[in-house]
């Protein structure tokens, strides 16, 4: 039976509504009995909360897109509703926490003025983050986050220009927006999920659904070429391997073999643990370090990751969700890293002695 703890975890992972929808529409008698035995009051409350918040964000998206259209400013919606409308049926099953929009660098000042006129307030220390009530609008002039971790620029040549070049005019929330093709969208989703160490299941589900659509449209040749061109083979291999093995992603084996990176024994361990559903702390940093071009740049990457520039530290200090500010957050992370690495070293030593 699915108890309240299960449903709360499913909603925390972003897939609660998808799971409930699938169970409600399943014809298996055993599944029907599980659904009847579920905590319907809990599910109803969580579903109502998600639906209300998502509809509020989508109404705000329509308003903002309409403003951009009136001012003839090109905009790309990253993840969120763009993915929902492309691959979810119905699209409301895909939750949103904020609105992510990509604009060109030379439109930044105009957009800031337009959003201020529409009642959005700029968040202190965050040049492109705006709030209005419960709506958070996260504007981007580049898609990776290299304004915070500059070393990410060496991982991939993917930039804002690639999104605009790979887009066609379309509509989101009934408003004009640019729709980006799978050749850029799928590798970007893989990168984004890896950047956050796959900490939310919804990101892997997005990837699996889009992979199915790529298979149905017979687009793998173009998409695979995009992954090679953007040098995102590693995060794509992790994400698509999981999607194929566990989520029915319909990814051809030939695609996975073409993406498979050279892994040392340590990374093979990480990948195996990931494929066995383990949420690995610092997975992103450990994989991205391997994607740096040489040892010197790996050290630069780790330095930026552990002790970033002053303005980035100020952003963390100004975030009320981070207890103890930047230093407190780093001390917590270092403590977890020491504990994690000690456990991994002990596991490796045990395995070595067993083989002897």
Legacy VTK file of the C-alpha trace (Angstrom):
# vtk DataFile Version 3.0
C-alpha trace
ASCII
DATASET POLYDATA
POINTS 356 float
0.000 0.000 0.000
1.226 3.517 -0.788
1.227 5.389 2.516
1.452 9.111 3.203
5.278 9.047 3.390
5.415 7.569 -0.132
3.162 10.253 -1.600
5.005 13.099 0.097
8.297 11.779 -1.261
6.774 11.398 -4.736
5.648 15.025 -4.639
9.058 16.141 -3.363
10.586 14.410 -6.410
8.115 16.182 -8.701
6.399 13.011 -9.945
3.492 12.642 -7.521
0.815 13.799 -9.972
2.275 11.582 -12.729
2.218 8.507 -10.465
-1.344 9.191 -9.299
-2.547 9.779 -12.862
-0.934 6.519 -14.053
-2.469 4.521 -11.179
-5.903 6.035 -11.719
-5.837 4.973 -15.364
-4.429 1.473 -14.810
-6.715 -1.489 -15.506
-4.817 -4.066 -13.423
-7.037 -5.275 -10.533
-4.117 -5.406 -8.086
-3.173 -1.814 -8.936
-6.798 -0.749 -8.479
-6.813 -2.206 -4.958
-3.592 -0.315 -4.134
-5.125 2.929 -5.360
-8.232 2.373 -3.264
-6.050 1.733 -0.220
-3.958 4.863 -0.698
-4.330 7.896 1.511
-6.681 9.811 -0.767
-6.923 12.801 1.566
-3.146 13.240 1.437
-3.043 12.813 -2.348
-5.946 15.201 -2.879
-4.301 17.903 -0.768
-0.949 17.543 -2.537
-2.562 17.462 -5.971
-4.657 20.549 -5.238
-1.591 22.437 -3.978
0.509 21.523 -7.035
-2.266 22.307 -9.507
-2.983 25.711 -7.967
0.684 26.715 -7.928
1.356 25.442 -11.451
-1.701 27.210 -12.882
-0.626 30.427 -11.155
2.851 30.183 -12.711
1.401 29.418 -16.136
-0.870 32.434 -15.978
2.178 34.530 -15.079
4.117 32.905 -17.947
1.399 33.877 -20.403
1.443 37.453 -19.103
5.243 37.764 -19.350
5.420 36.143 -22.788
2.748 38.519 -24.006
4.787 41.483 -22.738
7.868 40.180 -24.548
5.876 39.680 -27.737
4.499 43.235 -27.643
8.058 44.553 -27.326
9.331 42.144 -30.025
11.863 40.478 -27.735
12.769 36.869 -28.523
12.503 34.522 -25.553
13.049 30.807 -24.947
11.415 29.036 -22.023
13.889 26.672 -20.378
12.467 23.415 -18.964
9.232 23.848 -16.996
6.205 24.551 -19.099
8.028 24.157 -22.421
8.806 20.532 -21.532
5.332 20.039 -20.087
3.558 21.118 -23.253
5.936 19.138 -25.460
5.855 15.694 -23.810
3.344 15.502 -20.913
-0.254 14.385 -21.353
-1.928 16.316 -19.818
0.681 19.039 -19.394
-0.553 19.989 -15.907
1.031 16.787 -14.555
4.441 18.467 -14.825
4.937 20.791 -11.827
6.864 24.054 -11.809
8.601 25.869 -8.976
9.546 28.976 -10.950
9.672 30.343 -14.511
13.002 30.073 -16.352
13.384 32.239 -19.452
16.368 32.741 -21.752
16.903 36.102 -23.440
19.707 37.666 -25.448
22.370 39.635 -23.578
21.544 42.887 -25.350
17.894 42.655 -24.162
18.729 42.429 -20.431
18.257 46.104 -19.551
15.000 46.433 -21.505
13.615 43.277 -19.927
14.458 44.472 -16.411
12.547 47.708 -17.030
9.568 45.849 -18.527
9.340 43.465 -15.590
9.531 46.324 -13.102
6.594 47.966 -14.873
4.683 44.676 -14.598
5.174 44.646 -10.815
8.144 42.302 -10.517
10.811 43.150 -7.933
14.476 42.324 -8.516
15.909 40.064 -5.807
18.832 41.625 -3.961
22.265 40.485 -5.220
20.633 38.564 -8.115
20.661 40.693 -11.264
18.160 38.581 -13.227
15.973 37.051 -10.519
12.548 38.676 -10.041
9.599 38.015 -7.734
5.985 39.126 -7.586
3.994 37.557 -4.804
4.529 33.802 -5.046
5.815 33.971 -8.624
9.570 33.721 -9.125
10.916 34.638 -12.540
14.474 33.476 -13.238
15.850 35.237 -16.306
18.990 33.960 -18.044
21.232 35.552 -20.630
23.213 32.308 -20.835
21.886 28.830 -20.115
24.589 27.071 -18.081
25.249 29.222 -15.042
28.825 30.147 -15.990
28.312 33.554 -14.415
28.586 31.648 -11.109
31.049 28.858 -11.994
33.179 30.105 -14.893
34.906 26.708 -15.264
31.618 25.270 -16.552
32.358 27.144 -19.768
35.019 24.532 -20.563
32.567 21.635 -20.262
30.562 22.479 -23.366
30.371 25.127 -26.105
26.588 25.322 -25.540
25.542 28.968 -25.256
22.418 31.092 -25.617
23.046 31.542 -29.345
22.655 27.772 -29.835
19.135 27.884 -28.388
18.051 30.746 -30.615
19.655 29.143 -33.692
17.883 25.836 -32.992
14.439 27.369 -32.424
11.321 27.996 -34.453
8.384 30.315 -33.673
5.624 28.646 -31.709
3.346 29.123 -28.724
3.512 28.368 -25.007
0.506 29.142 -22.796
-1.127 30.432 -25.951
1.514 33.144 -26.304
4.325 33.581 -28.836
7.603 31.922 -27.811
10.500 30.150 -29.467
10.425 26.339 -29.431
13.860 24.693 -29.371
14.481 21.422 -31.219
15.510 18.184 -29.512
19.072 18.438 -30.853
19.722 21.148 -28.258
16.935 20.539 -25.727
17.773 16.915 -24.871
21.513 17.430 -24.218
20.677 20.580 -22.253
18.195 18.698 -20.047
20.855 16.031 -19.428
23.404 18.688 -18.494
20.948 20.449 -16.159
19.977 17.210 -14.401
23.642 16.255 -13.968
24.473 19.780 -12.723
22.107 19.106 -9.822
23.380 15.518 -9.319
19.988 14.152 -10.479
18.567 15.119 -7.091
14.958 15.333 -8.386
13.387 12.411 -10.229
11.235 14.678 -12.397
14.310 15.721 -14.408
15.033 12.108 -15.377
11.371 11.609 -16.257
11.507 14.697 -18.528
14.504 13.153 -20.299
12.830 9.757 -20.679
9.674 11.277 -22.183
11.645 13.441 -24.604
13.797 10.436 -25.579
10.613 8.539 -26.451
9.511 11.397 -28.684
12.918 11.476 -30.378
12.580 7.750 -31.092
9.057 8.193 -32.411
10.219 10.976 -34.745
13.345 9.020 -35.756
15.576 11.944 -34.767
18.394 10.089 -33.013
20.984 10.760 -35.728
20.522 14.522 -35.433
20.253 14.467 -31.637
23.354 12.308 -31.278
25.255 14.666 -33.572
24.164 17.544 -31.316
25.426 15.772 -28.208
28.822 15.231 -29.832
28.994 18.806 -31.107
28.102 20.211 -27.694
30.583 17.868 -25.950
27.925 16.645 -23.524
28.376 12.936 -24.113
29.087 12.178 -20.442
25.983 13.687 -18.814
23.892 12.383 -21.728
25.267 8.865 -21.216
24.380 8.903 -17.502
20.875 10.320 -17.988
19.902 8.290 -21.059
21.302 5.047 -19.624
19.062 5.467 -16.595
16.076 6.495 -18.720
16.476 3.426 -20.920
17.086 0.943 -18.083
14.391 2.124 -15.667
11.953 4.527 -17.349
11.220 3.034 -20.756
13.153 5.786 -22.509
13.368 3.847 -25.802
17.012 4.819 -26.318
18.757 2.631 -28.944
21.751 0.682 -27.668
23.786 2.085 -30.549
23.184 5.604 -29.175
24.342 4.627 -25.684
27.456 2.972 -27.098
28.247 6.086 -29.144
27.953 8.179 -25.956
29.828 5.849 -23.599
32.833 7.738 -22.140
36.167 6.312 -21.056
35.753 5.653 -17.343
38.367 4.794 -14.775
37.529 2.298 -12.052
36.376 5.098 -9.717
33.892 6.545 -12.177
32.623 3.083 -13.079
31.752 2.673 -9.401
29.913 6.006 -9.391
27.986 5.091 -12.528
27.002 1.678 -11.130
25.728 3.261 -7.928
23.774 5.826 -9.927
22.176 3.086 -12.028
21.135 1.345 -8.795
19.088 4.441 -7.867
21.536 5.852 -5.332
21.563 9.617 -4.982
25.287 10.276 -4.853
26.478 13.429 -3.052
28.635 15.699 -5.224
28.112 13.520 -8.293
27.992 16.602 -10.539
31.267 18.007 -9.260
33.032 14.663 -9.532
31.856 14.029 -13.087
32.342 17.601 -14.282
35.890 17.582 -12.916
36.604 14.627 -15.217
35.301 16.671 -18.164
37.854 19.444 -17.650
40.604 19.488 -20.333
43.603 18.928 -18.012
44.782 18.745 -14.386
45.313 22.508 -14.044
41.762 23.245 -15.123
40.444 20.545 -12.779
42.113 22.357 -9.880
40.631 25.670 -11.063
37.212 24.002 -11.261
37.473 22.650 -7.695
38.667 26.014 -6.394
35.719 27.796 -8.016
33.313 25.158 -6.763
34.549 25.214 -3.161
35.386 28.925 -2.887
33.769 30.928 -5.713
34.122 34.619 -6.466
33.079 37.237 -3.902
29.830 38.152 -5.671
28.747 34.506 -5.736
29.519 34.127 -2.026
27.421 37.229 -1.382
24.493 35.664 -3.232
24.681 32.626 -0.943
25.012 34.820 2.166
21.923 36.740 1.065
19.851 33.573 0.600
17.637 33.109 3.693
17.256 29.394 2.921
20.978 28.816 3.591
21.646 28.443 7.303
24.880 30.087 8.415
25.502 31.834 5.095
28.240 30.827 2.685
30.768 29.612 5.258
28.168 27.601 7.145
26.995 25.929 3.929
30.566 25.084 2.910
31.390 23.591 6.325
28.302 21.384 6.103
29.277 20.263 2.595
32.888 19.552 3.602
31.677 17.510 6.566
29.369 15.462 4.341
32.158 15.008 1.776
34.613 13.708 4.412
31.999 11.278 5.735
31.086 10.126 2.225
34.686 9.656 1.046
35.599 7.799 4.239
32.764 5.358 3.605
33.797 4.887 -0.008
37.436 4.278 0.981
36.323 1.675 3.533
34.155 -0.019 0.889
37.063 -0.084 -1.582
39.434 -1.585 1.014
36.887 -4.275 1.912
36.448 -5.163 -1.764
40.227 -5.360 -2.204
40.699 -7.718 0.742
37.786 -9.905 -0.405
39.462 -10.377 -3.798
42.694 -11.403 -2.064
LINES 1 357
356 0 1 2 3 4 5 6 7 8 9 10 11 12 13 14 15 16 17 18 19 20 21 22 23 24 25 26 27 28 29 30 31 32 33 34 35 36 37 38 39 40 41 42 43 44 45 46 47 48 49 50 51 52 53 54 55 56 57 58 59 60 61 62 63 64 65 66 67 68 69 70 71 72 73 74 75 76 77 78 79 80 81 82 83 84 85 86 87 88 89 90 91 92 93 94 95 96 97 98 99 100 101 102 103 104 105 106 107 108 109 110 111 112 113 114 115 116 117 118 119 120 121 122 123 124 125 126 127 128 129 130 131 132 133 134 135 136 137 138 139 140 141 142 143 144 145 146 147 148 149 150 151 152 153 154 155 156 157 158 159 160 161 162 163 164 165 166 167 168 169 170 171 172 173 174 175 176 177 178 179 180 181 182 183 184 185 186 187 188 189 190 191 192 193 194 195 196 197 198 199 200 201 202 203 204 205 206 207 208 209 210 211 212 213 214 215 216 217 218 219 220 221 222 223 224 225 226 227 228 229 230 231 232 233 234 235 236 237 238 239 240 241 242 243 244 245 246 247 248 249 250 251 252 253 254 255 256 257 258 259 260 261 262 263 264 265 266 267 268 269 270 271 272 273 274 275 276 277 278 279 280 281 282 283 284 285 286 287 288 289 290 291 292 293 294 295 296 297 298 299 300 301 302 303 304 305 306 307 308 309 310 311 312 313 314 315 316 317 318 319 320 321 322 323 324 325 326 327 328 329 330 331 332 333 334 335 336 337 338 339 340 341 342 343 344 345 346 347 348 349 350 351 352 353 354 355
